[in-house]
Amino acid sequence: MSEGVRPGWARVGVTLLNLLGPGVGLLRTGRGRLALAFLAAPSAFLLLVILCSAAGPVPTPAAYTGLFGATILVIVVIYAGSMAATWRTSRTRPDESRWWSRWYGLLLAIVLSIAAANLLTVAAHAFYKPFHVPSEGMAPTLVKDDRFLAAMGKPSAPRRGDIVLFKVRERFTYVQRIAALPGDTIAMANGIVVLNGRPVPQRFVAEDELPTPSYGGTGKARRLLEQFPGEARPHAIYDLGPSDVDDVAEIRVGAGQLFVLGDNRDRSADSRVAPEAMGVGLLPIDDMEGRALFVTRGAGGRNGERLD
């Protein structure tokens, strides 16, 4: 069969089809095997990332940033390669096209590649997932509009100081810090945590100007450092002055339960507040969904700040 010659504008159009999915333009030019390789490449790479995430150690901020950069680079190379290959093979076109090179074949390829990418993204979120912070309850560690990466799944050995995610009333995902483990006793006295009969020291750091009036109207808060027994390093908390949750009678944390606190102590409905009053109460360990690792984006140059 004789072959027709594509004009330049048509070659550009066929090449740009790859923006809908790498390899789609190659289907149009009749290069089925090469098109299939490019169509499968993004999903194959995402699958490799998922397998590495499942088998590898918890990523550091640097490793996560490097992996994100490598992923972007690989995707750009795949798209650029498919467009270059399409341009080279698009000068002529067969008089008769196979079904997969027609519009319905191209549409099917686009739908299948999008579906595969979405399925793999859902699978990746079973191990690591980004979250957005919509409230102020964990400030100053997590401020409103921060984004952070979490390792999904119930931690095998929860630790004091871990920032964990959990479901409340089967609708809301909360993020708060573990203050007491099963068997611990915990109380609050004038805003100070009393753990197993011993006060947890607090050290004044600075007085911060808060960005919203919802912290209590004054616009200022005392930033303190606090470190629970066994915690690797101190964490910062906010004290806005006297509040009705500064004093809590001692309780013992039962088996299979945790006591959690928000770092913005006077504006957090945590384990100090009963579920009937829209708080968390004692948190069942089975309700945990993951553990926050580090801030990936946020205000004030917080990229890569570790949370654990």
Disulfide bonds with the S-S distance in Angstrom:
none
